[in-house]
Amino acid sequence: MALDPLVTVDDFTAAFPRALTDAENGRLSYLLGAASNAVRAFCRRDFTATSSTLRIKPLGDKVILPNPPVTAVTSVKRVNFDGTLTAFAGWVWDGGVTLYGMAIIGSPMINAPEAWADNWYTPLVEVTYSHGDAEAPAAAQGRVIAMVARVLNQPDASTAYEGATGSSETVGPFNRNINFTGAPLPGVVPQLSDRDKQILRDAGLTARVNRTVQLG
């Protein structure tokens, strides 16, 4: 399912310091969507309030839920070896992103020299929970606006540089150039610069990687 951009057209035009041309207005929705996708991919977060059912491998006796903030946990089930589900008893949600009491074990049986369990379970639990932001954080919205603004201000400058200064002068047959320095900024498709990424990290918006399987 496609997610809405993190910044609306109206919010962008209110923040942008000049009136947009007809051509720029025609591209704006696409650019906002592309920039939003770049932020979401880097942060590994949707920044949109929703609910999900995921199958997650416990880490010891706990499960870390992706796409914070988590607002409610409604169901925790054990995934059995045959694919059936059993309600998981005794789990505890810490109010953040962690579920405790998730250790999965079978009932061991010994028949020397072999040992097995009479109830093997897959090392997965299925969790249904609500998560996401009612409104995207300001730092995420700010990076979307910054990326789109760079494209609109430098539509053909595929080698432009963020925050760079430079000069060039010609005296008779001689040329003198001072090269630009900084991180390259693409001029056609919004992309995150190193500074954008650092701002998102500093805002605490990047999420850890989890072993999850999306259902549905």
C-alpha positions as CSV (number, residue, x, y, z in Angstrom):
1,M,0.0,0.0,0.0
2,A,1.4,3.4,-1.0
3,L,1.9,5.8,1.9
4,D,1.1,9.5,1.7
5,P,4.0,11.9,1.5
6,L,5.3,13.1,4.9
7,V,4.8,16.7,3.7
8,T,1.7,18.0,2.0
9,V,1.8,20.2,-1.1
10,D,0.3,23.1,0.9
11,D,2.8,22.7,3.7
12,F,5.7,22.7,1.2
13,T,4.5,25.8,-0.7
14,A,4.1,27.6,2.6
15,A,7.7,26.8,3.6
16,F,9.3,27.4,0.2
17,P,10.6,31.0,-0.1
18,R,9.3,31.7,-3.6
19,A,6.3,31.0,-5.9
20,L,6.5,27.8,-7.9
21,T,6.3,27.7,-11.6
22,D,3.6,25.7,-13.4
23,A,6.2,23.1,-14.3
24,E,7.4,22.8,-10.7
25,N,3.8,22.5,-9.4
26,G,3.3,19.6,-11.8
27,R,6.3,17.7,-10.4
28,L,5.8,18.6,-6.7
29,S,3.6,15.7,-5.7
30,Y,6.0,13.2,-7.2
31,L,9.0,14.9,-5.6
32,L,7.4,14.9,-2.1
33,G,6.6,11.3,-2.5
34,A,10.1,10.3,-3.6
35,A,11.7,12.4,-0.8
36,S,9.3,10.8,1.8
37,N,10.2,7.3,0.6
38,A,13.9,8.1,0.9
39,V,13.4,9.2,4.5
40,R,11.3,6.2,5.4
41,A,13.8,3.8,3.8
42,F,16.8,5.3,5.7
43,C,15.0,5.5,9.0
44,R,13.2,2.1,8.6
45,R,10.0,3.7,9.8
46,D,6.7,4.6,8.2
47,F,6.0,7.7,10.3
48,T,2.3,6.9,9.7
49,A,-0.2,5.6,12.3
50,T,-1.3,2.0,11.3
51,S,-1.5,-1.5,12.6
52,S,0.5,-4.6,11.5
53,T,0.7,-8.3,12.0
54,L,4.3,-9.5,12.0
55,R,6.1,-12.7,12.6
56,I,9.2,-12.0,14.6
57,K,12.1,-14.1,15.8
58,P,12.6,-13.6,19.6
59,L,15.9,-12.5,20.9
60,G,16.3,-14.7,23.9
61,D,13.1,-14.0,25.9
62,K,12.2,-10.7,24.2
63,V,10.9,-9.4,20.9
64,I,11.7,-5.9,19.6
65,L,8.9,-4.4,17.6
66,P,9.7,-2.4,14.5
67,N,8.2,0.9,13.3
68,P,8.0,2.8,16.6
69,P,6.3,4.4,18.4
70,V,4.2,1.4,19.5
71,T,0.8,2.5,20.8
72,A,-0.9,-0.9,21.6
73,V,-0.2,-4.6,21.4
74,T,-3.4,-6.6,20.8
75,S,-2.3,-10.1,20.2
76,V,0.8,-12.4,20.7
77,K,0.7,-15.9,19.3
78,R,3.3,-18.7,19.0
79,V,3.8,-20.1,15.5
80,N,3.7,-23.9,15.7
81,F,5.7,-26.2,13.5
82,D,2.6,-27.2,11.5
83,G,1.8,-23.5,10.9
84,T,-1.0,-23.3,13.4
85,L,-1.1,-20.6,16.0
86,T,-1.3,-20.8,19.8
87,A,-2.1,-17.8,22.0
88,F,1.1,-16.9,23.9
89,A,0.5,-16.6,27.7
90,G,2.6,-14.5,30.1
91,W,4.0,-11.9,27.7
92,V,4.6,-8.4,29.0
93,W,4.8,-5.2,27.0
94,D,7.1,-2.5,28.4
95,G,5.1,0.3,26.9
96,G,7.9,1.0,24.4
97,V,9.0,-1.4,21.7
98,T,9.9,-4.5,23.7
99,L,7.8,-7.6,24.6
100,Y,9.2,-9.9,27.3
101,G,8.5,-13.5,28.2
102,M,8.9,-14.7,24.6
103,A,11.2,-17.8,25.1
104,I,10.0,-20.7,23.0
105,I,10.8,-24.2,24.1
106,G,9.5,-27.7,23.4
107,S,9.0,-30.6,25.8
108,P,12.2,-32.7,25.6
109,M,12.1,-36.5,25.3
110,I,15.2,-38.7,25.5
111,N,15.7,-41.9,23.6
112,A,19.4,-42.5,23.7
113,P,21.4,-41.9,21.7
114,E,19.0,-39.4,20.2
115,A,17.0,-36.6,21.8
116,W,14.1,-34.6,20.4
117,A,11.1,-32.7,21.6
118,D,7.5,-33.8,21.3
119,N,6.3,-30.3,20.5
120,W,8.8,-28.4,18.3
121,Y,7.8,-24.9,17.5
122,T,9.2,-22.5,14.8
123,P,11.3,-19.8,16.5
124,L,8.7,-17.2,15.7
125,V,5.9,-15.3,17.4
126,E,3.1,-13.5,15.6
127,V,2.3,-10.1,17.0
128,T,-0.5,-7.8,16.1
129,Y,0.0,-4.2,17.2
130,S,-0.6,-0.6,16.5
131,H,2.2,1.8,15.8
132,G,3.4,4.9,14.0
133,D,3.1,8.6,14.4
134,A,-0.2,10.6,14.1
135,E,2.0,13.2,12.5
136,A,5.5,12.9,11.1
137,P,8.2,14.3,13.3
138,A,9.5,17.7,12.4
139,A,13.0,16.4,11.6
140,A,11.6,14.0,9.1
141,Q,9.4,16.6,7.5
142,G,12.2,19.1,7.4
143,R,14.5,16.7,5.5
144,V,11.7,16.1,2.9
145,I,11.3,19.8,2.4
146,A,15.1,20.3,2.2
147,M,15.5,17.5,-0.4
148,V,12.7,18.8,-2.7
149,A,13.9,22.4,-2.3
150,R,17.4,21.4,-3.5
151,V,15.9,19.7,-6.6
152,L,13.7,22.7,-7.4
153,N,16.5,25.2,-6.9
154,Q,19.1,23.2,-8.9
155,P,17.1,21.2,-11.4
156,D,20.0,20.5,-13.7
157,A,22.9,20.5,-11.3
158,S,23.7,16.9,-10.8
159,T,27.1,17.8,-9.4
160,A,25.9,20.6,-7.2
161,Y,27.1,20.7,-3.6
162,E,25.3,21.4,-0.4
163,G,26.6,24.4,1.5
164,A,29.4,24.9,-1.0
165,T,31.0,28.1,-2.2
166,G,33.2,28.6,-5.2
167,S,34.4,31.2,-7.6
168,S,35.7,31.5,-11.2
169,E,37.3,34.4,-13.0
170,T,38.8,34.9,-16.4
171,V,41.6,37.4,-17.1
172,G,42.6,37.4,-20.8
173,P,43.6,33.8,-21.7
174,F,43.9,32.7,-18.1
175,N,41.2,31.0,-16.0
176,R,41.2,30.7,-12.2
177,N,38.7,28.3,-10.5
178,I,38.1,27.5,-6.9
179,N,36.5,24.0,-6.8
180,F,33.4,23.3,-4.8
181,T,33.6,21.1,-1.7
182,G,31.0,19.1,0.2
183,A,28.7,16.2,-0.5
184,P,27.2,16.0,-4.0
185,L,23.5,16.8,-4.3
186,P,21.5,15.2,-7.1
187,G,19.4,17.6,-9.1
188,V,16.7,15.3,-10.6
189,V,15.6,12.9,-7.9
190,P,15.5,13.8,-4.2
191,Q,18.2,12.0,-2.2
192,L,19.5,12.2,1.3
193,S,22.8,14.0,1.8
194,D,25.2,13.1,4.6
195,R,23.9,16.1,6.6
196,D,20.3,14.9,6.1
197,K,21.2,11.5,7.5
198,Q,23.0,12.9,10.5
199,I,20.1,15.1,11.3
200,L,17.7,12.1,11.3
201,R,20.2,10.1,13.4
202,D,20.5,13.0,15.9
203,A,16.7,13.2,16.2
204,G,16.6,9.5,17.1
205,L,14.5,8.6,14.1
206,T,16.5,5.7,12.8
207,A,15.3,2.2,13.9
208,R,17.3,-1.0,14.5
209,V,17.0,-3.9,12.0
210,N,14.6,-6.7,13.1
211,R,14.0,-10.1,11.7
212,T,10.4,-9.8,10.8
213,V,7.9,-11.1,8.2
214,Q,5.0,-8.9,7.1
215,L,1.7,-10.7,6.9
216,G,-1.1,-9.6,4.6
